[in-house]
Amino acid sequence: MKIVVIGGTGLIGSKVVGKLNDRGHEAVPAAPGTGVNTLTGEGLATALAGAEVVVDVANSPSFEPSAVLDFFTTSTRNLLAAEQTAGVAHHLALSIVGIDDLPDNGYFRAKVAQEQLIKQGPIPYTIVRATQFFEFIKGIADTATEGDTVRVPPVLCRPMAADDVAEAVSRAAVEAPLKGTIEVAGPQQFRFDELIAEALRAWHDPRTVVPDPHARYFGSELAERSLVPDDGRARPAATHFDDWLRRSS
């Protein structure tokens, strides 16, 4: 199949392209750097010609609430319209576990809006919701740092490797459209503060992690299970945190 990967040059997208090509499909990376701009529509018609599946793993260049909302809604509308014209049979989008219950997070609100457009749109779809990536741990710690202290809510999490996210997306892309949502999560459950503390120790980072129930996660105060899927719903990923951490260190 010809499968166009929107955001195909990024962290997840480049892995998805590689995995699909390894399976014998024609995976085409589409991004502004390849001449495809979903915000303006530039290059979309040419890129989607002959495509059976479109995988959208693109990310907003800005996390400012109004900018990120505009990015996901505008790009999704443009994509769905171009897909309908091109006769695309399956639209797949990557999203995030737990976004429905955190309205204070502007990024999550934008992803909810994106999902609603897809569900109401003309193209049969699959939404893959993933938990936080191991690769984002340092960035999360940096945003939560005050001086030498990292304040993190002691809530549950099931993070996963970016490679496993790409594997879940790649598998779903070549299956029939689900017209629904798949959730994927790491194979282990942690407390968020303990996870970050373990990573910082492995990286010889001297900062101190302090559990703070009122510490906000990108604008939201988290409940105990805000970041984890409902029990039994998520497909478990393969990579354990210790193995990933050993490689990253």
N, C-alpha and C positions, 0 to 999 in steps of 0.2 A: 504494500500500500504506500501511497504518497501521504506522508504525515507532516504537516507544517507545525513547527514548534515556535510559538510566539514567545519572545524572551529566550530564544534558543542559544544565545551566546553567554548567558549568565550562569550562576552557580548551579542551579538545578537544570536549567535548559540545556546547557552543554552536555551534562551527564545523560539527559533524556535522549538527545540526538545520538550520542554514542551508543547507548543501549539499543535503541530502535534500529540503527544501522547494523549493529552486530547481529540482530535478529533477522536481517535480510530485507528490511523495509527501506524505503527512500525517505529518510527524515531530513527535512529542510529547515535550517535555523533561520528565523525571521526576527529582525531587530533593527533599530535605526541604523546601526552600523552595516547592515546588509541591504539597506535601502527600503525597509518596511517600517512605516510609522503608523501605529494603530490610532494615535490621537488625531492625525490629519487625514488618514486613509491612504497616504502615499505608499505605492507599491503593493497594496493589499490584493488587488485584482490579479496582478501578475503572479504573486506568490501563491495564491490559492487555486490557480488554474490546475485542474486535474487532481486536487487533493480530496481524499476521502475523510480524513480526520484532521482537526485542528486542536492542538494542545496549547493552552494558554498558561504559561508560568511567568509571565512578565511581572515586573514589580515597578511601583511608582518611584520616580527619582526624588520625590519630596514626601516627607511624612507629615507635613503640615495638614491639618484636618481637611480644609476645603480643597487643597491641591490634590490630596490623595483620593478624595471622593470624586473629583472631576476626572482624574486619571482613570480610575477603574470603571466609572460609568460611561464615559465617552469612548474609551477604547473598546469596551465590551459591546456597546451599541454598534460601533463601526464594524467590529469583527463579525457579529451575528448577521448584519445586513450583507456584508461581503460574502459570508459563507452561504447564505441563502441564494445569492446570485450565482455562486460557483457550484452549487449542488453538493456542498459538504454534508456528510451523513452523520457526523459525530463531533460534538464540541466537548472538550474536556478542560476543566479549569482546576488549578490547585488553590486550595483555601486552607483555613486554619481551624483546628478543634477549639470549641468553646466560644466562638465569636458572638453568638446570639445573646449571651448574658453579661456582656461587658460594654454597655453603651457609652461609657466615659472614654473609651479608647477610639479615637478618630479613625485609626487605620482599620480596626475591626468593623466599625460602622460602614466603612467603604467596602470592605469585603462582603458584608451582608448585602449591601446594595448590589454589588456585582452578582452575587448568587441569585438574588431575586430577578434580575434581568435575564439571566440564563434560564431560570425555571419558567419564566413567562415567554421566552423567545421561541423562534420557529425551528430551532435545530435540536434534535435528540441529543441529550447531554449526559455527562457524568461529572460529578464534583468529587474531588479527592481532598478530604480535610486531613491535614497532618498536624502533629504536635510540634513543639519548638525543636530547632535543629541544634545538634551539638556545636556546630560551627558558629552559632550566635552567642554562645555562653560568654565569651570575652566582651562582646559588645553590650550584652545585658548588664554585666558587672560594671562596665565603664559608665553606663547611664545611671547606675544606682550608687555611684561613688561620691562620697563627701569627704574630702581630705584623704585619709588613709583607711576610711571605713566604707564598706559596701553594705548597704541596708537592703535586705531582701525579705519578702514575705515568706514565712515558713509553711508554704502550701505544697500540695502534691503536684508532681509533674512526671511525664513519661517522654522525655526527649528522645530524638532519633537522629541518625546520621543522614546527611544530605544525600549520600549515595543510595540509602534505603528509600528516601522520599522519591528519588528519580526512578528507582526500580518499581515502586508502587504505581507511579504515574505511567511508566512505560507499559506495564502489564495491562492497566485499565484502558489505555489508548487503543490496544489491538483487540479488545473485547467489544461485544455489542454495547451500545449506549445503555446505561443503567436507568436513566431518567430518575436518578436519585443520587444519594451521597454515600461514599465510602469513607470510613475513618481509619487512619493508620497511626500507630504509636510505637514508641520504643519498647523493647522487651522487658524493661525494668522500671519500677516506680521509685522515685526519690522524693525527698523534701527539697524544695527549690534552693533554700539557703545551703543545705549540705552539699548539693550537687555543685554549686558555684564554689564553695570553699574547697572541695576536693580538686576541682580543676585548677584553681589558683595555686594550691600547694604543689600540684604536679608541674606547674609552669614556673615555680619559684617566685611567685608574685607575693610580695610582702603584705598586701592589703588584708585587713581583718574583715571577715563577713559576720554581720550582726543580724540575727533574725528579728524582723520587725513586722508584726501583723498589719500595721498601717502603712508600710512602705508601698508606694504605688508602682504598678507595672505598666509603663507607658500611659500613665494617666488614670489607671483603674486600680481600685482597691480590690484585692482578690479574695474569694471565698476558698475554702479548703480544696474544692474539686474544680475550680474554674478552668484549670489548664489540662485536665485529663478527660478522656472520653468516658462515656457511661460504661459500667462494667460489662464485659463480654461483647461489646460492639466493635471494638477496633481490631483490625488485622495487625498482629505483632510484627515488627521489623526484626531483622536478623542481628544487627550489630550491637554488641554490648558496650556500655560506656567505657569500661576499663580498657577494652581493646582499642577503641577509638582514641582514648586519652593517651595510651602508650604510643600510638603512631603520631599523634599530634605533638607529643613532647620530645 
